[in-house]
Amino acid sequence: MKNRIWLMVYTALLAFLSVFIFFKIQERDLIIQLNNHNLSQDAYQIKFRDKLTIAAFENKLSNSSKLTNLQVHFQVRNKKITYFWGKGDYAVPPILKGSFFSTKDLKSDLPVAVVGKDWQKKLYKPKDQSYLHYEGHYYPVLGVMGDKFSSSLDQQIFMIPSLQQREKMLVSHFRVIVDGKRI
């Protein structure tokens, strides 16, 4: 009888430890993904030779019928800012307040931002709308990204520039990361 009780105790302990380790592995994978701008392991970098604007590159991607679900990050070197573009269904980072970019935001003439939770106290909030004061300009903030875990996403600024800005910005000035299925 004692052997059966000990066997049950060991089995229950083993089951608990297995579930605990499983959750810790999932937590680690989430933190790795958040540290990587919420990009999957399938994301890849594209390098450009010709002088192509962000607007022209986005138009090529929009007009492609083969590309359905992807996101593109135009990362500014040595800064915490990433210009975002997406099509179809793409991974959305965890949001603490507000929302992430919508299809309307991608086509807007007004630049908008989603900031990491470390920027939350630095936002200007005159009434219902929060604004990010960055490099002499005020940008409307749609949401605050973050999770209960600390990651480099907490210090990031995701922004969609206006259409006029995108027509002037060259892709060669950015680190361009595409997350979606390769064709």
N, C-alpha and C positions, 0 to 999 in steps of 0.2 A: 504494500500500500504506500509506504514512504517513497519507494522508487517511482511510482506513478505520479505522486504529487510533485516530486522534484522534476520529473520529466515535463509535467505541465507548466511548472514555473519557468524552466529553461526555455520551453517552446514559446511561452508568452513573452519572455524577455528577448528572445531572438526575433520574434515578430515585431516587437516594439522598436528594437534597434534597426531592423531592416527598413521600416517605414520612416524612422527618423533620418537615416542615411539617405534615403530616396529624396526626402524633402530638402535636405541640405544640398544635394547634387542639383536639384531644380533651382534652388536659391542661387547657387554659384553660377549656373548657366544664365539665369536672368541678369545677374550683376555683370557678367561678361558681355552680354548683349547690350545692356544699358551703357556700359563703358565704351562700346563701339557704335555710339550714336543710334542705338536701337536698330542696327542693321543685322541681317542674318549672316550666317557663315557663307552663304552663296554670293554675297556682295563682292563686286570687283571694281577696280579702278580703270578709268579710260583716260588715255593721253591723246591729245589733239595736236596735229601739225599745222593745220590751216587756221586762219583767223575766223573763228565762228563765234557768233554772239550766243548768249544764253537763250535769247528769244528764238533764234533760228534753230538751235539744237532742240529746244522744247517743241517747236513746230514739227520737226522731223519725227520726234518720238510720238507726238499726238497723232500724226497722219499715218503712222505705221499700223497696219491691221494685225501684224504678227505680235506686236508688243501690247499686252493687255493689262497686266498687273505689275507695276514697278514704281519705284521711287528713286529719285536722283538727288544726291546731296552735292552741292557745290561748296566745298569747305575752304574757308579762307585760311591760308597758312599762318600759323603762329597766333591765331585768335580763336576765341570761343564762339564764333558765329558760323552758321551753316545756312546757305540759301537752299530752300527746299522746292522740289517739284514732284508731283505724283500723278499716276494714272491708274484707274481701276481700284482694285483692293490692294492696299499696302499696309505694312505693320505700323500701328500707331503706338507711340510710347505711352506709358502710364500717365494719366492726367490727374492732377490733384484738384485743380479748379478750372472751370471753363471748358474749352474744347480744343481739338486739334484742327488743322486746316481742312476746309471743305473745298469742293469743286469750284464754288463761286470765288473763294479766296485766291485760287490759282489763276483766275482770269481777271482779277480786280486791278483797277488803276491805283488803288491805295495799298501801300506796303503795310503788311501786318506781321506780327511776331507771336511766337510761343516760346516761353522762357523756362529755364530750369528753376527748381525751387530755391536755389541760392539767390536768385534775382528778385524774389518775391518782395522782400523788404525795401528794395531800391526802386520799386515802381511808383509812378506818380498817379494818384487816384483822386481826381477832382470830384467825381460823382460816381456814376455807375460803371464807367469804363476805366480800365487801367492803361497807363502809357509807360513805355520804356524810353528813357532819355539816353540815347546812345549816339556818340560822336556828333553832338550838336543838333540832333533831330529827335522828335517825339514819334514813336511808333505805337499804334494801338496793339494791345496784347489780348489775344484770344484765349489763352490758357496758360497754366503753369504745369510743367512736367515734373514728375518725380515719383518716388516710391518710398516705402519705409526704409529701404536700404540706401546707403550713400553710394553714388557713382559719379563718373565724370559728366553724365547727362545733367546733373544738378547745376552745373556752371555754364551750360550751353544756351545759346540763343538760336532758335530756328526762325528763319525769316523768309517771307515771300516778298521780293522787291516789286515795285510797280512795273507795269509794262514798259514804260519809258526807260526805267533804269535797266531792265533786262535787255533792251535793244542796244545799250551802250556797253554792257559788261561782256568781256571776252572769256570764253571757257578756258583758255590757256592760262589765265591768271588764277585758276582754282584747282584744287584737287577734286576731281569729279568721280564720285562713287555711285555706281548703279546697283540697286538691289532688286532683283527679279530673276526670272528664269532665263537662262541663256538660250539663244535660238541658233 
